[in-house]
Amino acid sequence: MHLFAIPRSLNVERVTLALGHKGLPVEISLVDPKDRTRVRKMSGQELVPVLVDDDNTVVFDSPVVLEHLERRYPDPPLWPADPARRAEMDVFIDWFNRVWKRPPNLIADEMAKPEPDEARIQRLGAELAGSLDRFERLLHGRRHLFGDEFSAADCIAFPFLQYALGIDANDHHLFHEVLARWLATDRHPRLAEWIRRVDERPRAGDVAVHELESI
């Protein structure tokens, strides 16, 4: 199995967490963010992660990669067996990708402009910061977002929510700085404990995304 990645990609970290959970060996190849020729040739598009499975199946888009891993390697699971619970998790994943991620992406786009609209940034930032209350409630009485067991929901959300506890001094990615600025909190203890708990989990090959630069 082969995973194509770029350093500090949060979508890649989703997949390395899933692979680590399932104990699947994988070879990781770093791609220069400025030259994605190999990725385009392999998958027909330029975004990572791209997973090439042992049967040469090529899968991209992190939620789709997670679904592929669950179908092909179902144990240990990332989704509940119960159809209704599985559908609920699918709704959460879709909400996180389509709704929750919108404000930080819009903030980063705005900040990259020659003359950013600070009022718009503040409005979007307040929306992003306010979302932490929802995750704090989701973690009431349970260890992970959808219960006591680690799941696809944790894989999807953790790489982004981890910035609530700070940012690496060497991480200068604008999108990550936006997350760190607006998610910073000392008022969400269950969320903080969950971040620490998930951060201790194995990634693919026991390599965290922030360490990929040295591979």
C-alpha positions as a Markdown table, in Angstrom:
| # | Residue | x | y | z |
|---|---|---|---|---|
| 1 | Met | 0.0 | 0.0 | 0.0 |
| 2 | His | 1.3 | 3.4 | -1.0 |
| 3 | Leu | 0.2 | 6.8 | 0.3 |
| 4 | Phe | 1.1 | 10.1 | -1.5 |
| 5 | Ala | 1.3 | 13.1 | 0.9 |
| 6 | Ile | 2.5 | 16.6 | 1.4 |
| 7 | Pro | 4.0 | 17.8 | 4.7 |
| 8 | Arg | 1.5 | 19.1 | 7.3 |
| 9 | Ser | -1.5 | 18.1 | 5.2 |
| 10 | Leu | -4.5 | 17.8 | 7.6 |
| 11 | Asn | -6.4 | 15.6 | 5.1 |
| 12 | Val | -3.4 | 13.3 | 5.0 |
| 13 | Glu | -3.4 | 13.0 | 8.8 |
| 14 | Arg | -7.0 | 11.8 | 8.6 |
| 15 | Val | -5.8 | 8.8 | 6.6 |
| 16 | Thr | -2.6 | 8.1 | 8.6 |
| 17 | Leu | -4.8 | 8.0 | 11.8 |
| 18 | Ala | -7.2 | 5.5 | 10.1 |
| 19 | Leu | -4.3 | 3.3 | 8.8 |
| 20 | Gly | -2.7 | 3.4 | 12.3 |
| 21 | His | -6.0 | 2.4 | 13.9 |
| 22 | Lys | -6.3 | -0.6 | 11.5 |
| 23 | Gly | -2.6 | -1.5 | 11.8 |
| 24 | Leu | -2.0 | -1.4 | 8.1 |
| 25 | Pro | 1.5 | -1.1 | 6.7 |
| 26 | Val | 2.0 | 1.7 | 4.2 |
| 27 | Glu | 4.8 | 3.3 | 2.3 |
| 28 | Ile | 4.6 | 7.1 | 2.4 |
| 29 | Ser | 5.9 | 9.3 | -0.5 |
| 30 | Leu | 6.2 | 13.0 | -0.1 |
| 31 | Val | 5.1 | 15.2 | -3.0 |
| 32 | Asp | 6.4 | 18.7 | -3.6 |
| 33 | Pro | 3.4 | 21.0 | -3.1 |
| 34 | Lys | 4.7 | 23.0 | -6.1 |
| 35 | Asp | 5.0 | 20.0 | -8.4 |
| 36 | Arg | 2.1 | 17.5 | -8.2 |
| 37 | Thr | 2.8 | 15.8 | -11.5 |
| 38 | Arg | 3.0 | 12.4 | -9.9 |
| 39 | Val | -0.3 | 12.9 | -8.2 |
| 40 | Arg | -2.0 | 14.0 | -11.3 |
| 41 | Lys | -0.6 | 11.1 | -13.3 |
| 42 | Met | -1.7 | 8.7 | -10.6 |
| 43 | Ser | -5.1 | 9.9 | -9.8 |
| 44 | Gly | -6.2 | 12.4 | -12.5 |
| 45 | Gln | -6.3 | 15.3 | -10.0 |
| 46 | Glu | -3.7 | 17.1 | -7.8 |
| 47 | Leu | -5.0 | 16.9 | -4.3 |
| 48 | Val | -3.6 | 14.6 | -1.6 |
| 49 | Pro | -4.0 | 12.1 | 0.0 |
| 50 | Val | -3.9 | 9.6 | -2.7 |
| 51 | Leu | -3.8 | 6.0 | -1.7 |
| 52 | Val | -2.7 | 3.2 | -4.0 |
| 53 | Asp | -3.9 | -0.1 | -2.4 |
| 54 | Asp | -2.2 | -3.4 | -2.8 |
| 55 | Asp | -4.4 | -4.4 | -5.7 |
| 56 | Asn | -3.4 | -1.1 | -7.5 |
| 57 | Thr | -6.8 | 0.5 | -6.7 |
| 58 | Val | -6.3 | 4.3 | -6.6 |
| 59 | Val | -8.4 | 6.3 | -4.1 |
| 60 | Phe | -8.3 | 10.0 | -3.3 |
| 61 | Asp | -10.3 | 12.5 | -1.2 |
| 62 | Ser | -9.7 | 11.7 | 2.5 |
| 63 | Pro | -13.3 | 10.7 | 3.4 |
| 64 | Val | -13.5 | 8.4 | 0.4 |
| 65 | Val | -10.1 | 6.9 | 1.4 |
| 66 | Leu | -11.5 | 6.1 | 4.8 |
| 67 | Glu | -14.6 | 4.5 | 3.4 |
| 68 | His | -12.4 | 2.4 | 1.1 |
| 69 | Leu | -10.2 | 1.2 | 4.0 |
| 70 | Glu | -13.4 | 0.3 | 6.0 |
| 71 | Arg | -14.8 | -1.8 | 3.1 |
| 72 | Arg | -11.5 | -3.6 | 2.4 |
| 73 | Tyr | -10.1 | -3.9 | 5.9 |
| 74 | Pro | -13.2 | -3.8 | 8.2 |
| 75 | Asp | -11.4 | -4.8 | 11.4 |
| 76 | Pro | -11.0 | -3.0 | 13.7 |
| 77 | Pro | -13.9 | -0.8 | 12.5 |
| 78 | Leu | -14.1 | 2.9 | 12.0 |
| 79 | Trp | -17.9 | 3.0 | 11.5 |
| 80 | Pro | -20.6 | 1.5 | 13.7 |
| 81 | Ala | -22.2 | -1.7 | 12.5 |
| 82 | Asp | -25.7 | -0.5 | 13.2 |
| 83 | Pro | -27.1 | 1.2 | 9.9 |
| 84 | Ala | -28.7 | 4.1 | 11.8 |
| 85 | Arg | -25.6 | 4.9 | 13.8 |
| 86 | Arg | -23.5 | 4.6 | 10.6 |
| 87 | Ala | -25.8 | 7.1 | 8.8 |
| 88 | Glu | -25.5 | 9.5 | 11.8 |
| 89 | Met | -21.7 | 9.4 | 11.5 |
| 90 | Asp | -22.0 | 9.9 | 7.7 |
| 91 | Val | -24.1 | 13.0 | 8.4 |
| 92 | Phe | -21.5 | 14.3 | 10.9 |
| 93 | Ile | -18.7 | 13.8 | 8.4 |
| 94 | Asp | -20.6 | 15.6 | 5.6 |
| 95 | Trp | -21.4 | 18.5 | 8.0 |
| 96 | Phe | -17.8 | 18.8 | 9.1 |
| 97 | Asn | -16.5 | 18.9 | 5.5 |
| 98 | Arg | -19.2 | 21.1 | 4.0 |
| 99 | Val | -20.2 | 23.4 | 6.9 |
| 100 | Trp | -17.6 | 23.4 | 9.7 |
| 101 | Lys | -14.6 | 23.8 | 7.4 |
| 102 | Arg | -16.2 | 26.7 | 5.5 |
| 103 | Pro | -15.4 | 29.6 | 7.9 |
| 104 | Pro | -11.6 | 28.8 | 8.3 |
| 105 | Asn | -11.3 | 28.4 | 4.5 |
| 106 | Leu | -13.0 | 31.7 | 3.9 |
| 107 | Ile | -10.9 | 33.4 | 6.6 |
| 108 | Ala | -7.7 | 32.2 | 5.0 |
| 109 | Asp | -8.9 | 33.4 | 1.6 |
| 110 | Glu | -9.8 | 36.8 | 3.0 |
| 111 | Met | -6.5 | 37.2 | 4.8 |
| 112 | Ala | -4.6 | 36.4 | 1.6 |
| 113 | Lys | -6.1 | 39.4 | -0.1 |
| 114 | Pro | -4.1 | 42.6 | -0.5 |
| 115 | Glu | -6.7 | 44.4 | 1.6 |
| 116 | Pro | -8.5 | 41.9 | 3.9 |
| 117 | Asp | -12.0 | 42.7 | 5.2 |
| 118 | Glu | -11.3 | 42.6 | 8.9 |
| 119 | Ala | -14.9 | 42.8 | 9.9 |
| 120 | Arg | -15.7 | 39.7 | 7.8 |
| 121 | Ile | -12.8 | 37.9 | 9.3 |
| 122 | Gln | -14.0 | 38.7 | 12.8 |
| 123 | Arg | -17.6 | 37.4 | 12.0 |
| 124 | Leu | -16.3 | 34.2 | 10.5 |
| 125 | Gly | -13.8 | 33.8 | 13.3 |
| 126 | Ala | -16.5 | 34.1 | 15.9 |
| 127 | Glu | -18.6 | 31.5 | 14.1 |
| 128 | Leu | -15.6 | 29.1 | 14.1 |
| 129 | Ala | -14.8 | 29.7 | 17.8 |
| 130 | Gly | -18.4 | 29.2 | 18.7 |
| 131 | Ser | -18.3 | 25.7 | 17.2 |
| 132 | Leu | -16.2 | 24.4 | 20.1 |
| 133 | Asp | -19.2 | 24.3 | 22.4 |
| 134 | Arg | -20.8 | 21.7 | 20.2 |
| 135 | Phe | -17.7 | 19.4 | 20.3 |
| 136 | Glu | -17.5 | 19.9 | 24.1 |
| 137 | Arg | -21.1 | 18.6 | 24.3 |
| 138 | Leu | -20.5 | 15.7 | 21.9 |
| 139 | Leu | -17.8 | 14.6 | 24.3 |
| 140 | His | -20.0 | 14.6 | 27.4 |
| 141 | Gly | -19.8 | 11.2 | 29.1 |
| 142 | Arg | -17.8 | 9.5 | 26.4 |
| 143 | Arg | -14.2 | 9.2 | 25.3 |
| 144 | His | -14.6 | 10.0 | 21.6 |
| 145 | Leu | -16.9 | 12.0 | 19.3 |
| 146 | Phe | -19.4 | 9.1 | 18.7 |
| 147 | Gly | -18.9 | 7.0 | 21.8 |
| 148 | Asp | -16.2 | 5.4 | 23.7 |
| 149 | Glu | -14.5 | 3.8 | 20.6 |
| 150 | Phe | -12.3 | 5.7 | 18.2 |
| 151 | Ser | -14.1 | 6.2 | 14.9 |
| 152 | Ala | -14.0 | 7.8 | 11.4 |
| 153 | Ala | -15.5 | 10.9 | 13.1 |
| 154 | Asp | -12.4 | 11.3 | 15.2 |
| 155 | Cys | -10.2 | 10.8 | 12.1 |
| 156 | Ile | -12.1 | 13.5 | 10.2 |
| 157 | Ala | -12.2 | 16.1 | 13.0 |
| 158 | Phe | -9.0 | 15.7 | 15.0 |
| 159 | Pro | -6.4 | 17.1 | 12.5 |
| 160 | Phe | -8.3 | 20.4 | 12.5 |
| 161 | Leu | -9.5 | 20.7 | 16.1 |
| 162 | Gln | -6.0 | 19.9 | 17.5 |
| 163 | Tyr | -5.1 | 23.5 | 16.9 |
| 164 | Ala | -7.3 | 24.4 | 19.9 |
| 165 | Leu | -4.3 | 23.5 | 22.0 |
| 166 | Gly | -1.8 | 25.5 | 19.9 |
| 167 | Ile | 0.4 | 25.4 | 16.8 |
| 168 | Asp | 3.9 | 24.2 | 16.2 |
| 169 | Ala | 6.4 | 27.0 | 16.0 |
| 170 | Asn | 7.6 | 25.8 | 12.6 |
| 171 | Asp | 4.1 | 25.6 | 11.1 |
| 172 | His | 3.6 | 28.7 | 9.1 |
| 173 | His | 0.7 | 27.5 | 6.9 |
| 174 | Leu | -1.9 | 30.2 | 6.8 |
| 175 | Phe | -4.9 | 27.9 | 7.2 |
| 176 | His | -3.3 | 26.3 | 10.3 |
| 177 | Glu | -2.6 | 29.7 | 11.7 |
| 178 | Val | -6.3 | 30.6 | 11.2 |
| 179 | Leu | -7.3 | 27.5 | 13.1 |
| 180 | Ala | -4.9 | 28.2 | 16.0 |
| 181 | Arg | -6.1 | 31.8 | 16.3 |
| 182 | Trp | -9.8 | 31.1 | 16.4 |
| 183 | Leu | -9.9 | 27.7 | 18.1 |
| 184 | Ala | -7.6 | 28.5 | 21.0 |
| 185 | Thr | -9.4 | 27.7 | 24.2 |
| 186 | Asp | -9.0 | 27.0 | 27.9 |
| 187 | Arg | -12.7 | 26.7 | 28.4 |
| 188 | His | -13.4 | 23.3 | 26.8 |
| 189 | Pro | -11.8 | 20.6 | 29.1 |
| 190 | Arg | -13.4 | 17.6 | 27.5 |
| 191 | Leu | -12.3 | 18.7 | 24.1 |
| 192 | Ala | -8.7 | 19.3 | 25.3 |
| 193 | Glu | -8.6 | 15.9 | 26.9 |
| 194 | Trp | -9.9 | 14.3 | 23.7 |
| 195 | Ile | -7.2 | 16.1 | 21.6 |
| 196 | Arg | -4.5 | 14.8 | 23.9 |
| 197 | Arg | -6.0 | 11.3 | 23.8 |
| 198 | Val | -6.2 | 11.1 | 20.0 |
| 199 | Asp | -2.8 | 12.7 | 19.6 |
| 200 | Glu | -1.3 | 9.7 | 21.4 |
| 201 | Arg | -2.8 | 7.2 | 18.9 |
| 202 | Pro | -0.5 | 5.6 | 16.3 |
| 203 | Arg | -0.4 | 7.0 | 12.8 |
| 204 | Ala | 0.6 | 4.9 | 9.7 |
| 205 | Gly | 4.1 | 3.6 | 10.4 |
| 206 | Asp | 4.0 | 5.5 | 13.7 |
| 207 | Val | 4.7 | 8.7 | 11.8 |
| 208 | Ala | 2.7 | 11.8 | 12.5 |
| 209 | Val | 2.1 | 14.2 | 9.6 |
| 210 | His | 4.2 | 16.9 | 11.1 |
| 211 | Glu | 7.2 | 14.5 | 11.1 |
| 212 | Leu | 6.8 | 13.6 | 7.4 |
| 213 | Glu | 9.2 | 16.5 | 6.4 |
| 214 | Ser | 12.1 | 14.5 | 7.7 |
| 215 | Ile | 11.3 | 11.2 | 5.9 |
